[in-house]
Amino acid sequence: MNAPGVWFMLVRTVSNGIRAILLVFVMSVLIVLAARGEREDAVEMWIFSPEHHALYQAHIDRHDLGSADPPLRVSILSIEGIQSRVLGGVYGGLESADLIEVERAISGPLFLAPEGSVGLRNLRPILEREGLLERFNAPSLSPWARGDRLYGIPHDVHPVLLAYRADIVEAHGIDLSGATTWERFFELMRPVMRDEDADGTPDRYPLAFWYTQKHNLELLLLQGDGRLFDEDGRPTLDEAPNPELLARIVSWCLGPDRVVVDIDEFSASGHMSRIRGDAVAYLCPDWMCSIWRSNTPQLGGKLRLMPLPAFEEGGRRTSVRGGTMLCFPEGSDRFDEAWSYAKELYTSPELARELYRTADIITPVTSLWDDPVYDEPDPFFMGQAKGRMYIDMAPRVPKRASSPYYDRAVEAVRDAATNLAGWARGSGTRDRDALAERASVLLARAQRRIEREMERRVIADTGGAP
Amino acid sequence: MFLAPFLILFTLFVLYPAIQSVPLAFEQTYGPGERVRVGTRNFAYLVEDPLFWRAVRNTAAYTLGTLVLQLPLAFALALALNARRLRGRAVYRLIFFSPQLMGIVFASILSGLVFEKRSGLVNRALAGVTGNHDLLAIAWLQEHVMATLVIISIWLYAGFNMVYFLAALQSVDPELLEASEIDGAGPVARLRHVVIPSIRPVATVVVVLAMLGSLQLFELPYVLLDGGGGPNNQGLTVVMYLYQSGFRFGDLGYASAIGWALAIPLIVLGLIQMKQLAPERVGS
């Protein structure tokens, strides 16, 4: 009996319920096939940032790239949506875009892939061939490099400065020009911690930070030259100076003399705290400036920026937080066109200028740093040439490992910090050496956890950190 | 034939994946395409995995909180709403049930705001009522994660379970109650010897469902803690760890092993509980 005959017999013998399901199935298949249509012969780009989309779309419209051959089409997806679809493309060969901007959080799952299965093109050969590699800020390449392979080009640098309420600082007669170390900074900021309303707690705290803020904890560890992985990708959580750094950072949060306060960075209540001045200073990567500008316009003209106080005199005065890269799925058959568009979008002086003006983000392309836009006074930050300040720090941002276990290591360090704080509170310990010793034990446990996870994987190419 | 639609869907989306997950639990994967057989390695690692046992402890604590706090409260509310002279029963029922109507994701987001450290409603209320400003610093979502989850679940589900208890209470034979009253039984005695035995079948179902639901906790902490387990993984549950292993890190094999490590005790616990709480057979 032929297939239609079998189908007819099947439909005749089943119940109405089954017939209804079969009918829905057939109709759904037909609808999906009809709706698919032919894929437009365009270079497809996925991004997650509405600000980037506005910039790119304006550039596409200005230069008529939407009518070029092939045209460039930019679509916004959520960060989670991009992650799912990129991983879907890597895991299951599902259709993907030709170029994709991904946030740093996705690199972990991607780089867990076995050798040769990362699913993204190695860009190092083409970057070297076209002389583009040296145009990028070297530390900004580190999160996307695995051994001698480079899987993406960085969209940004994200150096970190300290933003502080100049109105509050000046009202207390404080001069922060001598705040070259964290200890000196907290010492100078003591006057803001008066309890003028007599409610038993300081009116303000010098710095907004808490040991449970994993990204800020990572930022400070990196600033102090802490490392989570070595060049071979081996975890180094419990190696110097991590325990000492962790002890110092957690000690800021302990006891009645604590100098930091927990303020949420992105919520309405956090914005209200900033407006009230519950903390005077904030760890401020470049992208945070536009968030403050849009969410707390009341702070315009009250904020100033300065380099981060160092952990030791002469130490690093910046750090890094976050990052986006542009990557090219291997399954794309339009790499040449996509690469051409990528170069246009990522090395365009016009776009770099607009990126800074609209999102306060510094381009990683060093040859564009001479643009006078970065010297423009920013009235939100009391007329400071904010761009130039961030660019001055850009070459000094710490490198970050590209290990697929990096995020887990950061979480493990945060857990160690949480445990350290709990132990310190329970035992009443404030001595820095005792805290460092305990931190060493906790970090060793955290490291062992990461090592066991790495040992368990038989399928991964753990590669090496750059 | 009437069962066929259910059977087909059940087979396709429940039975077949469950059967497939058995060999998968003995493999290590990177997505569905890359697979390596590793024997019992996943289970051996599971036994020594501190994160897994942290998740088990958290899930057990949450389940205990549900059974010990939420269900008695739901029953108490049902008793209160079953009072003969109570007016506006339907309104109260709606009030207590309404958290269920908003959906768990929205409830989680709302809870995140309510339990915020200095500006959240809970801390502000506590500080306002007591005059103690130190209470503003209670870090619910950083240091008391599990307690916060239990409190939120009480708010979310007590009303839901109350509806079941209330329906059961309202089906208790009034003649039995009257007879016991005539015989001199007080309120407590009536509750113990008439009401509870009468509602036992419904109570069994509610307890078992609450326990199984608690052991599979995922959405509430996932949304509340931004997809992670929170500081020190205080909010990490077994299902959340399963999700992270399978879909964040691509190791579907290990996720399957976690799934079976959860499923087998769940099945056993459910069966034991059904047997313990089932009504006694006449003449047995």
Boltz contact constraints between the chains, C-beta under 6 A:
constraints:
  - contact:
      token1: [A, 15]
      token2: [B, 1]
      max_distance: 6.0
  - contact:
      token1: [A, 15]
      token2: [B, 4]
      max_distance: 6.0
  - contact:
      token1: [A, 17]
      token2: [B, 5]
      max_distance: 6.0
  - contact:
      token1: [A, 18]
      token2: [B, 4]
      max_distance: 6.0
  - contact:
      token1: [A, 21]
      token2: [B, 5]
      max_distance: 6.0
  - contact:
      token1: [A, 91]
      token2: [B, 31]
      max_distance: 6.0
  - contact:
      token1: [A, 91]
      token2: [B, 33]
      max_distance: 6.0
  - contact:
      token1: [A, 92]
      token2: [B, 32]
      max_distance: 6.0
  - contact:
      token1: [A, 109]
      token2: [B, 249]
      max_distance: 6.0
  - contact:
      token1: [A, 109]
      token2: [B, 250]
      max_distance: 6.0
  - contact:
      token1: [A, 112]
      token2: [B, 250]
      max_distance: 6.0
  - contact:
      token1: [A, 113]
      token2: [B, 30]
      max_distance: 6.0
  - contact:
      token1: [A, 114]
      token2: [B, 34]
      max_distance: 6.0
  - contact:
      token1: [A, 199]
      token2: [B, 133]
      max_distance: 6.0
  - contact:
      token1: [A, 201]
      token2: [B, 133]
      max_distance: 6.0
  - contact:
      token1: [A, 212]
      token2: [B, 142]
      max_distance: 6.0
  - contact:
      token1: [A, 212]
      token2: [B, 231]
      max_distance: 6.0
  - contact:
      token1: [A, 262]
      token2: [B, 117]
      max_distance: 6.0
  - contact:
      token1: [A, 269]
      token2: [B, 116]
      max_distance: 6.0
  - contact:
      token1: [A, 269]
      token2: [B, 119]
      max_distance: 6.0
  - contact:
      token1: [A, 415]
      token2: [B, 232]
      max_distance: 6.0
  - contact:
      token1: [A, 418]
      token2: [B, 231]
      max_distance: 6.0
  - contact:
      token1: [A, 418]
      token2: [B, 232]
      max_distance: 6.0
  - contact:
      token1: [A, 456]
      token2: [B, 45]
      max_distance: 6.0
  - contact:
      token1: [A, 458]
      token2: [B, 28]
      max_distance: 6.0
  - contact:
      token1: [A, 458]
      token2: [B, 36]
      max_distance: 6.0
  - contact:
      token1: [A, 459]
      token2: [B, 28]
      max_distance: 6.0
  - contact:
      token1: [A, 459]
      token2: [B, 30]
      max_distance: 6.0
  - contact:
      token1: [A, 459]
      token2: [B, 34]
      max_distance: 6.0
  - contact:
      token1: [A, 459]
      token2: [B, 36]
      max_distance: 6.0
